[in-house]
């Protein structure tokens, strides 16, 4: 039986960073993963360039049953801290829209950096390791022929199973008596049926919108797919969407009130589909669904006011999502009520920690989930 100070399960973003943090504090750390390579989600993120953080990180950009839980870890390890680490490795990066930071080169640079950080901390990395369930006796956790007084659950959620994602985090949590908030796919395309299925004929059409679900609203691109709705705006609201709820779209967020009546006065011989500043196929479909055919000058003001109102608040009733296979992350997870927000340690099971996507903290699209991985990993890796 090999003895360590800590065993970290899962060599993704959170697991790698936690192991490196603890190792560089002089702890003997074993990092285990059932995959044959580390950081598989990192490698595909950001189109292969890894959207490694977001400069606008704040607790209100995260979903959780306890919206205050993430505050402590996020305050103690910030985007500036991770940027400093990236800069120290000479990794070039750039900021895209909305505070998103990407590597100029490849996501492999981030993985290589994290592996080098682990090496500097003397971390033992074992890949292709079937961990099975952990045992806890005599103050030690026993996993895969190794033992340690600390065990870190960093195995993520079940999103993107083709990369090896599993539900192990929840199984371990329940084994040790921790509650789990019902997991669900998040940052995921939504599917349409019934009357809304008409829009799937617009596959490939994208436009800038404001998408809303409940109180959440995001202005980014929406994309029509052969199954329904996708694009950044839709992925964002999908994290808030519950089955049976509508997703509402403002197709023309820059148009002032009364713009359609003004178009009637200035372009009376134009058709609605011609005055809509939208992709032609989308404009044609919307005009047809609104039942506004012919010249604007022949339409009553009442009809045009109603059309304008609907274009600013178009209701879709998704019948589902594309599930974990296409979900970028998993919402829900190990309940934050079970964990210390300072250390990520289980309150009732000393020495057991949970970090990253395994926990019920889910960020917006655009680098927020990576920042949670770094921050929660740093909190745990600094604690044991």
Buried (B, 14 or more C-beta within 10 A) or exposed (E): EEEBBBBBBBBBBBBBBBBBBBBBBEBBBBBBBBBEEBBBBBBBBBEBBBBBBBBBBEBEBBBBBBEEBBBBBBEEBBBEBBBEBBEEEEBEBEEEEBBBBBBEBBBBBBBBBBBEBBEEBEBBBBEEBEBEEBEBEEEBBBBBEBBBBBBBBBBBBBBBEEEBBBBBBBBBBEEBEBEBBEBBBBBBBBBBEEEBEEBBEBEEBBBBBBBBBEEBBBBBBBBBBEBBBBBBBBBBBBBBBEEEEBBBBBBBEEBEEEBBBBBBEEBEEBBBBBBBEBBEBBBBBBBEBBEBEEBBEEBEEEBBBBBBEBBBBBEBBBBBBBBBBBBBBBBBBBBBEBBBBEBBBBEEBEBBBBBBBBBBBBBBBBBBBBBBBBBBBBBBBBBB
